[in-house]
Amino acid sequence: MAEADYSNCPSCPEIKKKIDRIDLALLGEDGTGLNGGIVRAITDLQKKSKVSASWASFAKPIAIGAVTSIVTFLLTYALAH
């Protein structure tokens, strides 16, 4: 099979420019996604949501326990005096 010659195709440079812009948007200036781009933004969001989820899973039981203890103490104190 012979390869097609796209050198005379007027839309090929435009398609290459569009692909380059998409690549730049996805992976940032360095082309790896480590310093910028959509890939970096999604990765940062996932890290933030994991941190928030772990913080909530740690703090929520403590807060519920503290509130329950305070309410129990207040009820016991009010009924005993």
C-alpha positions in Angstrom: 0.0 0.0 0.0 1.2 3.4 -0.9 1.0 6.2 1.7 -1.2 9.1 0.8 0.4 12.4 0.1 -1.4 15.1 2.2 1.1 17.9 1.3 -1.4 19.5 -1.0 -4.3 19.2 1.4 -5.4 22.8 2.4 -7.0 21.8 5.6 -4.1 19.7 6.9 -2.1 22.6 8.5 -5.3 23.8 10.1 -6.0 20.3 11.5 -2.4 20.1 12.8 -2.8 23.5 14.5 -6.1 22.4 16.1 -4.5 19.2 17.4 -1.6 21.1 18.8 -3.9 23.5 20.6 -5.9 20.5 22.1 -2.6 18.9 23.1 -1.5 22.1 24.8 -4.8 22.5 26.6 -4.7 18.9 27.9 -1.0 18.6 28.8 0.1 22.2 29.3 3.3 23.9 28.1 5.7 21.1 29.1 3.6 18.4 27.3 3.5 16.1 30.4 0.6 17.5 32.3 2.7 17.9 35.4 2.9 21.7 35.4 -0.3 22.7 33.7 -3.2 21.9 31.5 -6.5 20.2 32.0 -4.9 16.9 33.2 -3.2 18.8 36.0 -6.4 20.6 37.0 -8.3 17.4 37.2 -5.5 15.7 39.2 -5.5 18.7 41.7 -9.3 18.5 42.1 -9.1 14.8 42.8 -6.4 15.4 45.5 -8.4 18.2 47.1 -11.6 16.1 47.2 -9.7 13.2 48.8 -8.2 15.5 51.4 -11.7 16.9 52.2 -13.2 13.5 52.4 -10.5 12.2 54.7 -10.8 15.3 56.9 -14.6 14.8 57.1 -14.3 11.1 57.8 -11.9 12.0 60.7 -13.7 15.1 62.2 -17.3 14.0 61.8 -17.3 11.1 64.3 -15.4 13.3 66.8 -17.9 16.2 66.4 -20.9 13.8 66.8 -19.4 12.2 69.9 -18.7 15.6 71.5 -22.2 16.9 70.8 -23.8 13.7 72.1 -21.7 13.9 75.3 -22.6 17.5 75.9 -26.3 16.9 75.3 -26.3 13.9 77.6 -24.5 15.8 80.3 -26.9 18.7 80.0 -29.9 16.4 80.2 -28.5 14.5 83.2 -27.6 17.7 85.0 -31.0 19.3 84.3 -32.9 16.2 85.5 -30.8 15.6 88.5 -31.0 19.2 89.9 
